[in-house]
Amino acid sequence: MKEILKEEIIIPTRKKESHKGSYGRLLIIAGSENYPGAAALSTLAALRSGAGIVTLLSSERVISKIFPLIPEAVLEPMEKFNKKIIDRALMRSTAVVIGPGLGGKALKTVKYVLKNYKGPLLLDADGINALKGNTDILKIKKGPMVLTPHPGEMARLLGKTVSEIEADREGIAADFSKNSGAHLVLKGHKTIVSAPSGEMAVNTTGNAGMARGGSGDVLSGILGAFLSLGEDIFSASKKAVFLHGLAGDIAAEEKTEHAMLPRDIIEAIPKAFKRITE
């Protein structure tokens, strides 16, 4: 399987004659009372990764808790499932991330977005958990899609054990993409990116210090930003996992693997961009 290398990671130049709308409009549907930090991390990571406009759709309680961390984001409060609010947010978006910290009542929202949004869609965390035992729902999606599970989420999705997932990461990723028609980013040591076409790649960056709750939320924000800019999902996924891992390596250099936090990965994103473009 081909490794993802620095030489193939292209960071496009931002044009002088441009505005915020030139760089994508990302919608992130995330956060719940127990997991407000997931919404903050994914939103801030997307803002750091070049998205022109990032909108967070979450409850007022979550938004009020995390607003000081994400003043650059557009905030869309929604207390319970509301088609009008969701439709308005989807209409304005060039890509959607759904799932980080969303909680256990995500299925209705996930199913509605799958059915009604035609643009690039990223399912993460509780967006994936909501599909447990019901993966046929993926086939109603009318546009390109990527799932970003860790081994535990992948095991729940497929009704397998984590040991079974880890024993055949490449085969399981390939089969899932082929059968579902969705791209997959199977996280973990040597993260795998797979496409429905059969293309596959394995990441070469990252370290054990990233094995912390919240690191995946950072990845979803980075990848969501790239998708909002109009990149194809396979290329955007490879770039996102490489940059995410590189930022993690920089954070480990500065904080050590033992002491680094997911917020340090976000703070290292600018340095990761610099290293890629050097």
Buried (B, 14 or more C-beta within 10 A) or exposed (E): BEEBEEEEBEEEEEEEEEEEEEBBBBBBBBBBEEBBBBBBBBBBBBBBBBBBBBBBBBBEBBBEBBEEBBEEBBBBBBEEEBEEBBEEBBEEBBBBBBBBBBBEEBBEBBBBBBEBBEBBBBBBBBBBBBBBEEBEBBEEBEEBBBBBBBBBBBBBBBEBEBEBBBEEBBEBBBBBBBEBBBBBBBBBBBBBBBBBEEBBBBBBBBBEBBEBEBBBBBBBBBBBBBBBBEBEBBBBBBBBBBBBBBBBBBBBBEBEBEEBBBBBBBBBBEBBBEBBEE
